[in-house]
Amino acid sequence: MRNDIAAYNGQPIDQVSGLVIERIPGGAIIRATGISSFDGAHSVQLTPATEDSTPVEGVLTYRLEAERPSALRRTTSQRVRTVTAAVRLSDNDLKDVRVIRVEGERNAQTTARR
């Protein structure tokens, strides 16, 4: 049987500019905003830093990543290069998490859970 799932070729976004944790029934949504160093960023996602998405010493880490377009484009304003991605986690996913960290190429933002 043929596997038609394409590999994800995301690269870290240049800078993480915002991190919001929204409580929802049964868990939370982690939403990160960042500024890409290139135009046309697509397939933006929060990629877990650990293979099984588990916290390390209470810190759950994600990388804010995006794929580059196939054709190079002129770099435009920061507003045009701003991207957002989110991930939903259950209360069970969050049970051992004290801090949530989202990394970009040049910086990271963290937030402590209450």
ZIHUJO-V834994 format. One record per residue. N is the residue number from 1. SS is DSSP state (helix for helix, strand for strand, loop for the rest). BURIAL is # if it has 24 or more other ideal C-beta (glycine too) atoms within 12 Angstrom, else .. D_FIRST is the distance of its C-alpha to the first C-alpha in Angstrom with 1 decimal. Layout:
BEGIN
n	ss	burial	d_first
N	SS	BURIAL	D_FIRST
N	SS	BURIAL	D_FIRST
END
This chain:
BEGIN
n	ss	burial	d_first
1	loop	.	0.0
2	loop	.	3.8
3	loop	.	6.6
4	loop	.	9.5
5	loop	.	12.1
6	loop	.	15.0
7	loop	.	17.1
8	loop	.	20.5
9	loop	.	23.3
10	loop	#	26.3
11	strand	#	29.7
12	strand	#	32.6
13	loop	#	34.9
14	loop	#	38.3
15	strand	#	40.4
16	strand	#	39.9
17	strand	#	42.7
18	strand	#	42.3
19	strand	#	41.0
20	strand	.	41.4
21	strand	#	40.5
22	strand	.	40.8
23	strand	.	41.3
24	strand	.	39.6
25	loop	.	39.7
26	loop	.	37.6
27	strand	.	37.0
28	strand	#	37.3
29	strand	#	35.8
30	strand	#	35.9
31	strand	#	36.5
32	strand	#	37.0
33	strand	#	38.4
34	strand	#	38.5
35	strand	#	39.6
36	loop	#	37.2
37	loop	#	38.7
38	loop	#	36.9
39	loop	.	36.6
40	loop	.	33.5
41	loop	#	31.9
42	strand	.	28.8
43	strand	.	26.1
44	strand	#	28.9
45	strand	#	28.1
46	strand	#	29.7
47	strand	#	27.7
48	strand	#	28.7
49	loop	.	30.5
50	loop	.	29.4
51	loop	.	25.8
52	loop	.	26.5
53	loop	.	28.8
54	loop	.	31.8
55	loop	#	35.4
56	strand	.	37.2
57	loop	.	40.8
58	loop	.	40.6
59	strand	#	39.2
60	strand	#	35.9
61	strand	#	34.9
62	strand	#	32.6
63	strand	#	32.2
64	strand	#	32.6
65	strand	#	30.1
66	strand	#	29.2
67	strand	#	27.3
68	loop	#	29.5
69	loop	.	29.5
70	loop	.	28.5
71	loop	.	32.1
72	loop	.	35.1
73	loop	.	37.5
74	loop	.	41.1
75	loop	.	41.6
76	loop	.	43.3
77	loop	.	45.0
78	loop	.	44.0
79	loop	.	43.7
80	loop	.	40.9
81	loop	#	39.1
82	strand	#	39.2
83	strand	#	35.9
84	strand	#	35.2
85	strand	#	32.3
86	strand	#	32.4
87	strand	#	30.7
88	strand	.	31.6
89	strand	#	32.4
90	strand	.	33.6
91	loop	.	36.9
92	loop	.	35.1
93	loop	.	33.3
94	loop	#	36.8
95	loop	.	38.7
96	loop	.	39.3
97	loop	#	39.4
98	loop	.	42.9
99	strand	#	41.9
100	strand	#	39.1
101	strand	#	38.7
102	strand	#	36.9
103	strand	#	36.9
104	loop	#	37.0
105	loop	.	37.6
106	loop	.	41.4
107	loop	.	42.1
108	strand	#	41.0
109	strand	#	42.3
110	strand	.	42.7
111	strand	#	43.9
112	strand	.	45.2
113	loop	#	44.3
114	loop	.	47.3
END
